[in-house]
Amino acid sequence: MVLLGLSQPRVLSLALASLLLLSYAAVLLGNLSIILTIRAEPRLATSPMYYLLGNLSLVDLYYTSVTTPRMALGLLSGHATIPLGECLGQLFFLHFLCCTEIFLLTATAYDCYMAICQPLHYTNIMGCRTCAGLVAGSWMRALAHSLVQTLLAATLPYCGPNRIHHYFCDVAPLLGIACTDTSLMEILVVSNTGAISLGCFLVLLVFCGDILASLRRRPAEGRRKALSTCTAHLMVVAIFFGPCIFIYTRPFSTIPADKVVLLLATVVTPVLNPLIYTLRNTEMKGAMRQLWGKQVRAEE
């Protein structure tokens, strides 16, 4: 397979590879800082919200590792080829981790809803068993989804041109080079991936609507704190769900914007997530300052 999206002039390739590596380093630094802070602070480690946030950060680490290093390597080396087996593996992990993040964002919205709209029942409902079930269910449902997508792509005959007009392997580019009628598979993919993205997004909107309605009856101080948390979550939802809904809820008629949108989802979004969750979260910022302050004092 030849990834035509990585076939660029040498100077442009080096510039793009540098940007990709910088963004990857930012993702590693930001998400590892969140994970280490949550694990080091007992108050955060036992909180359902931060337990889910730690899992989201872990998924972001894996998610960006599936595509970004491979793209940077292809741009640096000038070799834009990828074996079919590696291409299918990239497709599997891309959908597995993307779908896991969708379910985890929905679980986080549910946790936020319970904390604000049902505070008296929150402790009883959002216990360790419930949080573990939400996380395990997210991973297992995403695994089932990804296996379906990968098996559909693996059973197609590829006997024509092996040039993929993309930066990495996804379902739509692979269907585009299959030498058979893929209209039925396109419907299956849209009804699967598109339904998950759009369905979870609508559920999130319902949760957010109930939360905003509940906040009207709160004191000003409590309203500001809850709004800060919800706003951060909505920002992450918007920048993550937007590309997924744009790509997977319509037939696979490839347009130039597809490559830009998917690049935004796989490279830019994982960089923004840690910034949004830390810069708008006073508790997380305080825990980070405390943790790194201890590290500095220990070194002195």
C-alpha positions as CSV (number, residue, x, y, z in Angstrom):
1,M,0.0,0.0,0.0
2,V,1.2,3.5,-0.9
3,L,0.0,6.3,1.4
4,L,-0.2,9.3,-1.0
5,G,-0.9,11.7,1.8
6,L,2.7,11.2,3.0
7,S,4.2,11.9,-0.5
8,Q,5.3,15.5,-0.1
9,P,8.3,17.6,-1.3
10,R,11.4,17.0,0.9
11,V,11.4,20.4,2.6
12,L,7.6,20.2,3.3
13,S,8.0,16.6,4.6
14,L,10.7,17.6,7.1
15,A,8.6,20.5,8.3
16,L,5.5,18.4,8.7
17,A,7.4,15.6,10.4
18,S,8.8,18.1,12.9
19,L,5.4,19.4,13.7
20,L,4.1,15.8,14.2
21,L,6.9,14.9,16.5
22,L,6.4,18.1,18.6
23,S,2.7,17.4,18.8
24,Y,3.4,13.8,19.8
25,A,5.8,14.9,22.5
26,A,3.1,17.3,23.8
27,V,0.6,14.5,23.9
28,L,3.0,12.3,25.9
29,L,3.9,15.0,28.3
30,G,0.4,16.3,28.9
31,N,-1.3,12.9,29.3
32,L,1.4,11.3,31.3
33,S,1.3,14.3,33.7
34,I,-2.4,13.8,34.2
35,I,-2.1,10.1,34.8
36,L,0.8,10.5,37.2
37,T,-0.9,13.3,39.1
38,I,-4.1,11.3,39.5
39,R,-2.2,8.2,40.7
40,A,-0.1,10.3,43.1
41,E,-2.9,12.2,44.7
42,P,-5.2,9.9,46.8
43,R,-8.1,12.3,46.7
44,L,-8.1,12.3,42.9
45,A,-7.4,8.6,42.6
46,T,-10.5,7.7,44.5
47,S,-12.7,10.2,42.6
48,P,-14.9,8.7,39.9
49,M,-14.4,11.7,37.7
50,Y,-10.7,11.6,37.8
51,Y,-10.7,7.8,37.5
52,L,-12.5,8.3,34.1
53,L,-10.2,11.2,33.2
54,G,-7.1,9.0,33.8
55,N,-8.5,6.4,31.5
56,L,-9.2,9.0,28.8
57,S,-5.6,10.2,29.1
58,L,-4.4,6.6,28.7
59,V,-6.6,6.1,25.6
60,D,-5.3,9.4,24.1
61,L,-1.7,8.2,24.6
62,Y,-2.4,5.0,22.7
63,Y,-4.6,6.6,20.2
64,T,-2.1,9.2,18.9
65,S,0.7,6.5,19.0
66,V,-1.2,4.5,16.4
67,T,-0.8,7.1,13.7
68,T,1.5,10.0,14.5
69,P,4.9,8.2,14.8
70,R,4.2,6.2,11.7
71,M,3.3,9.4,9.7
72,A,6.4,11.2,11.0
73,L,8.6,8.2,10.1
74,G,7.1,8.1,6.6
75,L,7.7,11.8,6.0
76,L,11.3,11.6,7.3
77,S,12.3,8.5,5.4
78,G,10.4,9.4,2.2
79,H,9.0,5.9,2.1
80,A,5.2,6.2,2.1
81,T,4.5,2.4,1.7
82,I,2.8,0.2,4.4
83,P,2.2,-3.6,4.2
84,L,-1.4,-4.7,4.1
85,G,-1.1,-6.5,7.4
86,E,0.3,-3.4,9.2
87,C,-2.4,-1.3,7.4
88,L,-5.2,-3.5,8.8
89,G,-3.5,-3.4,12.3
90,Q,-3.5,0.3,12.2
91,L,-7.1,0.3,11.2
92,F,-8.0,-2.0,14.0
93,F,-6.3,0.0,16.8
94,L,-7.5,3.3,15.3
95,H,-11.1,2.3,15.6
96,F,-10.7,0.4,18.8
97,L,-9.2,3.4,20.6
98,C,-11.4,6.0,19.0
99,C,-14.5,4.1,19.9
100,T,-13.2,3.6,23.5
101,E,-12.8,7.3,23.8
102,I,-16.3,7.9,22.6
103,F,-17.8,5.6,25.2
104,L,-15.5,7.0,28.0
105,L,-16.6,10.6,27.1
106,T,-20.2,9.4,27.4
107,A,-19.4,7.8,30.8
108,T,-17.7,11.0,32.0
109,A,-20.8,13.0,31.0
110,Y,-23.0,10.5,33.0
111,D,-20.7,11.0,36.0
112,C,-21.0,14.8,35.6
113,Y,-24.8,14.5,35.3
114,M,-25.0,12.3,38.5
115,A,-22.8,14.6,40.5
116,I,-24.8,17.8,39.6
117,C,-28.3,16.5,39.1
118,Q,-28.4,13.7,41.6
119,P,-25.9,14.7,44.4
120,L,-27.7,12.8,47.2
121,H,-27.4,9.5,45.3
122,Y,-24.0,10.1,43.6
123,T,-21.9,8.3,46.2
124,N,-24.1,5.2,46.2
125,I,-24.4,5.0,42.4
126,M,-20.9,6.0,41.3
127,G,-18.9,3.6,43.4
128,C,-15.8,1.7,42.4
129,R,-17.8,-1.2,40.9
130,T,-19.9,1.2,38.7
131,C,-16.8,3.1,37.5
132,A,-14.9,-0.2,36.7
133,G,-18.0,-1.5,34.9
134,L,-18.3,1.7,32.8
135,V,-14.6,1.6,31.8
136,A,-14.6,-2.2,31.1
137,G,-17.8,-1.9,29.1
138,S,-16.2,1.0,27.1
139,W,-13.2,-1.1,26.2
140,M,-15.2,-4.3,25.4
141,R,-17.8,-2.6,23.2
142,A,-15.0,-0.7,21.4
143,L,-13.2,-4.1,20.8
144,A,-16.3,-5.6,19.3
145,H,-16.8,-2.6,17.0
146,S,-13.2,-2.6,15.8
147,L,-13.2,-6.3,15.1
148,V,-16.2,-5.9,12.8
149,Q,-14.6,-3.0,10.9
150,T,-11.3,-4.8,10.5
151,L,-12.9,-8.1,9.4
152,L,-14.9,-6.2,6.8
153,A,-11.8,-4.6,5.4
154,A,-9.7,-7.8,5.6
155,T,-12.3,-9.9,3.5
156,L,-12.2,-7.4,0.6
157,P,-10.2,-8.3,-2.6
158,Y,-7.4,-5.8,-3.4
159,C,-6.4,-6.5,-6.9
160,G,-6.3,-3.0,-8.4
161,P,-4.2,0.2,-7.6
162,N,-2.7,0.1,-4.2
163,R,-2.5,3.8,-3.7
164,I,-4.4,5.2,-0.7
165,H,-5.1,8.9,-0.8
166,H,-4.6,9.4,2.9
167,Y,-2.1,9.8,5.7
168,F,-3.0,6.4,7.4
169,C,-5.2,3.4,6.9
170,D,-8.9,3.8,7.5
171,V,-12.0,2.0,6.3
172,A,-13.1,4.5,3.6
173,P,-9.7,4.6,1.8
174,L,-9.5,0.8,1.8
175,L,-13.0,0.5,0.4
176,G,-12.0,2.9,-2.3
177,I,-9.2,0.6,-3.7
178,A,-11.1,-2.7,-3.4
179,C,-12.0,-4.3,-6.7
180,T,-15.6,-5.1,-5.9
181,D,-18.8,-3.4,-5.2
182,T,-18.5,-2.0,-1.7
183,S,-21.9,-0.2,-1.4
184,L,-23.3,-2.7,1.1
185,M,-20.1,-2.5,3.2
186,E,-20.3,1.3,3.2
187,I,-23.9,1.1,4.6
188,L,-22.7,-1.3,7.3
189,V,-19.8,0.9,8.3
190,V,-22.0,4.0,8.4
191,S,-24.7,2.3,10.3
192,N,-22.1,1.0,12.8
193,T,-19.5,3.7,13.3
194,G,-21.8,6.6,12.4
195,A,-24.6,5.3,14.7
196,I,-22.1,5.0,17.6
197,S,-20.7,8.5,17.1
198,L,-24.1,10.3,16.5
199,G,-25.9,8.2,19.2
200,C,-23.4,9.0,21.9
201,F,-23.2,12.6,20.9
202,L,-27.0,12.9,21.3
203,V,-26.9,11.2,24.7
204,L,-24.2,13.7,25.7
205,L,-26.4,16.6,24.6
206,V,-29.3,15.3,26.8
207,F,-27.0,15.0,29.8
208,C,-25.6,18.5,29.2
209,G,-29.1,19.9,28.8
210,D,-30.3,18.4,32.1
211,I,-27.1,19.7,33.8
212,L,-27.7,23.3,32.5
213,A,-31.3,23.2,33.6
214,S,-30.3,22.0,37.1
215,L,-27.6,24.7,37.4
216,R,-30.3,27.5,37.2
217,R,-31.4,26.6,40.7
218,R,-27.8,26.6,42.2
219,P,-26.0,29.3,44.1
220,A,-23.6,31.4,42.1
221,E,-20.4,29.8,43.5
222,G,-21.5,26.2,42.9
223,R,-22.8,27.2,39.4
224,R,-19.4,28.6,38.4
225,K,-17.6,25.5,39.5
226,A,-20.0,23.1,37.7
227,L,-20.1,25.2,34.6
228,S,-16.3,25.2,34.4
229,T,-16.3,21.4,34.5
230,C,-19.1,21.0,32.0
231,T,-17.6,23.6,29.7
232,A,-14.3,21.7,29.6
233,H,-16.1,18.5,28.9
234,L,-18.2,20.1,26.1
235,M,-15.1,21.5,24.4
236,V,-13.5,18.1,24.4
237,V,-16.7,16.5,23.0
238,A,-17.0,19.1,20.3
239,I,-13.5,18.8,19.0
240,F,-13.6,15.0,19.2
241,F,-17.1,14.1,18.0
242,G,-17.2,16.7,15.2
243,P,-14.7,14.9,12.9
244,C,-16.2,11.5,13.7
245,I,-19.7,12.6,12.8
246,F,-18.5,14.4,9.7
247,I,-16.6,11.4,8.4
248,Y,-18.7,8.4,9.4
249,T,-22.3,9.5,9.2
250,R,-22.3,10.0,5.4
251,P,-21.6,7.7,2.4
252,F,-17.9,7.3,1.6
253,S,-17.6,9.9,-1.2
254,T,-14.1,11.1,-0.4
255,I,-13.6,14.8,-0.5
256,P,-10.3,16.8,0.2
257,A,-11.6,18.0,3.6
258,D,-11.7,14.4,4.9
259,K,-7.9,14.2,5.2
260,V,-7.8,17.5,7.0
261,V,-10.6,16.6,9.4
262,L,-9.1,13.1,10.3
263,L,-5.7,14.7,10.8
264,L,-7.3,17.1,13.2
265,A,-9.0,14.2,15.1
266,T,-5.8,12.1,15.3
267,V,-3.1,14.7,15.9
268,V,-4.5,18.0,17.1
269,T,-7.3,16.8,19.4
270,P,-5.1,14.6,21.6
271,V,-2.8,17.7,22.1
272,L,-5.8,19.9,23.1
273,N,-7.4,17.4,25.5
274,P,-4.8,17.7,28.3
275,L,-4.7,21.5,28.0
276,I,-8.5,21.8,28.3
277,Y,-8.8,19.4,31.2
278,T,-5.9,20.9,33.2
279,L,-6.1,24.7,32.4
280,R,-9.9,24.8,33.2
281,N,-9.7,22.5,36.2
282,T,-8.5,24.3,39.4
283,E,-8.3,21.0,41.4
284,M,-6.1,19.4,38.8
285,K,-3.8,22.4,38.5
286,G,-3.4,22.5,42.2
287,A,-2.6,18.8,42.4
288,M,0.0,19.2,39.6
289,R,1.7,22.1,41.3
290,Q,1.8,20.2,44.6
291,L,3.2,17.1,42.9
292,W,5.9,18.8,41.0
293,G,6.7,21.0,44.0
294,K,7.4,17.9,46.0
295,Q,9.6,16.5,43.2
296,V,11.7,19.8,43.1
297,R,12.1,19.8,46.9
298,A,13.1,16.1,46.8
299,E,15.8,16.8,44.2
300,E,17.1,19.7,46.3
